[in-house]
């Protein structure tokens, strides 16, 4: 799990990539090629506070 200080989407520039009109909710999974990220906790104002990342291959893989 990764928990950045202050949570995710805490900077204005972060909101260029994820609109506040489409918040990420607790338990939501974002699926990308080769990786899934799940919201594991949220802040008091509803932003993701912690995420769990799962990769299709080990991070030590030469393919990465």
C-alpha positions, 0 to 999 in steps of 0.5 A: 500500500502507498499512503502519500502525505496529505493523500492523493489529488492534494495538489491543484495540478493533480486535478488536471488528470482526475476531475473532482466531478468523478471522485475515486471512492473507497474500494474502487479499482482503476485498471491500466495495462499491466497494473491495477490500483485500488483505493484502500482509504479516503481522506475526510474530504473524500480524496484517496488517502491510500492505494494498493497497487498490483502488477501483472509481473514482479517489479523486478521483471526485465520487462519493466 
